[in-house]
Amino acid sequence: MIFVTVGSQKFPFNRLIGKIDQMIRSGFIKEDVFIQTGTSEYIPVCPHQAFCDREHFERMMETYNILIAHGGAGTMVDAVKRGKKVIVVPRLARYEEHVDDHQMELAVRFHEMNLIRVCMDVEQLPDMLLGLDGHSFAQFQSNTEALLTSLDGYIRSL
């Protein structure tokens, strides 16, 4: 089962929702999908909701084994702590999905640590989904200090 979350930004994320919807309608995705759509105008064919309260979000994170998400730090950390298979499609400024590309930069760092897969082009999403079963992710280690030091060093290098 797949949970898609776009976060709570005021900017729509129609690019991601539209691609997921296309994959469902074409029959590529056959399993259950739930999309948290945020402020997006795109209406998908699958079950969806604009925003989820904390309890509903927690239930989705527990129930679904694959997460496709925006590049929010909290969402990524929460998912990898739970051992979920994660594909991050960062919101990008050039599509007016965010004010800058910090989600891309953070997602790339998590990808380099082999905690997630990062998808910059939604047209690559089908191949990334197919490759998830054979991909072995690094185990998340609750070493907050080392993670923060690593991320701090990366952010300072930008």
C-alpha positions in Angstrom: 0.0 0.0 0.0 1.2 3.5 -0.8 0.8 6.7 1.2 1.5 9.9 -0.7 1.9 13.1 1.3 2.7 16.6 0.0 2.9 18.4 3.3 1.3 21.6 4.4 2.9 24.2 2.2 0.6 26.9 0.8 1.9 25.9 -2.7 0.1 23.2 -4.7 2.0 20.1 -5.7 -0.1 19.1 -8.7 3.0 17.7 -10.5 3.3 14.8 -8.0 -0.4 14.2 -7.5 -1.0 14.2 -11.3 1.7 11.6 -11.9 0.4 9.3 -9.2 -3.1 9.6 -10.5 -1.9 8.8 -14.1 -0.1 5.7 -12.8 -3.3 4.5 -11.0 -5.6 5.2 -14.0 -3.2 3.4 -16.4 -3.2 0.3 -14.1 0.5 0.7 -13.3 -0.2 1.1 -9.6 -2.6 -1.7 -8.6 -2.3 -1.5 -4.8 -4.2 0.8 -2.5 -3.1 4.5 -2.5 -4.1 7.3 -0.2 -3.0 10.9 -1.1 -2.8 13.8 1.3 -3.2 16.5 -1.3 -2.6 19.8 0.6 -3.6 22.9 -1.3 -3.3 21.1 -4.7 -6.1 21.6 -7.1 -5.7 18.3 -8.8 -8.4 15.8 -7.8 -7.1 12.2 -7.9 -9.2 9.1 -8.5 -8.0 7.4 -5.3 -9.0 8.2 -1.7 -7.5 11.5 -0.7 -7.8 14.3 1.8 -6.4 17.8 1.8 -4.9 17.7 5.3 -4.7 15.0 7.9 -4.7 15.5 11.6 -1.9 14.0 13.6 -3.8 10.9 14.5 -4.8 10.2 10.9 -1.3 10.9 9.6 0.2 8.5 12.2 -2.3 5.8 11.2 -1.3 6.2 7.5 2.4 6.0 8.4 1.8 2.8 10.3 -0.5 1.2 7.7 1.2 1.9 4.4 4.6 0.3 3.6 5.6 2.7 0.9 5.8 6.4 1.3 6.0 8.9 -1.6 6.5 12.3 -0.1 7.7 15.9 -0.5 11.1 16.6 0.9 10.2 17.8 4.3 12.7 16.9 6.9 10.2 15.8 9.5 8.4 13.5 7.1 11.6 11.9 5.9 13.0 11.3 9.4 9.7 9.9 10.6 9.4 7.5 7.7 13.0 6.2 7.9 12.7 5.7 11.7 9.7 3.5 11.0 11.7 1.5 8.4 9.4 2.5 5.5 10.4 2.4 1.9 10.6 6.1 0.9 10.6 7.9 -2.4 11.0 11.6 -2.1 9.9 14.0 -4.9 11.1 17.3 -3.6 9.1 20.5 -4.2 11.0 22.7 -6.6 11.0 26.5 -6.9 11.1 26.3 -10.7 7.6 24.8 -10.7 6.4 27.3 -8.0 6.0 24.4 -5.5 8.2 26.2 -2.9 10.2 29.4 -2.5 13.5 27.6 -2.9 15.1 24.2 -3.5 16.0 23.3 0.1 13.9 20.2 -0.1 15.9 18.9 -3.0 19.2 19.6 -1.2 18.0 17.8 1.9 16.5 14.9 0.0 19.8 14.4 -1.9 21.7 14.2 1.4 19.3 11.6 2.7 19.7 9.7 -0.6 23.5 9.8 -0.3 23.1 8.2 3.2 20.9 5.5 1.4 17.9 6.2 3.7 15.6 7.1 0.8 15.3 7.2 -3.0 15.1 10.7 -4.5 13.1 11.4 -7.7 13.7 14.7 -9.4 11.7 14.0 -12.4 8.2 12.5 -11.9 8.5 10.6 -15.2 11.1 8.4 -13.4 8.6 7.5 -10.6 7.4 4.3 -12.2 10.9 2.9 -12.5 11.7 4.0 -9.0 8.6 2.1 -7.7 9.6 -1.0 -9.6 13.1 -0.8 -8.1 12.0 -0.5 -4.5 11.6 -4.2 -3.9 15.2 -4.9 -4.9 16.7 -1.9 -3.1 18.3 -2.4 0.3 18.1 0.8 2.4 20.5 1.6 5.2 19.0 1.1 8.7 18.2 4.4 10.4 20.4 4.7 13.5 19.1 6.9 16.2 22.3 8.8 16.5 20.9 12.3 16.5 24.2 14.0 17.2 26.0 12.4 14.3 23.1 13.0 12.0 22.8 16.7 13.0 26.6 17.1 12.6 26.5 15.5 9.2 23.6 17.6 8.0 25.0 20.8 9.6 28.3 20.3 7.7 26.4 19.7 4.5 24.2 22.8 4.9 27.2 25.0 5.7 28.9 23.8 2.5 26.0 25.1 0.4 
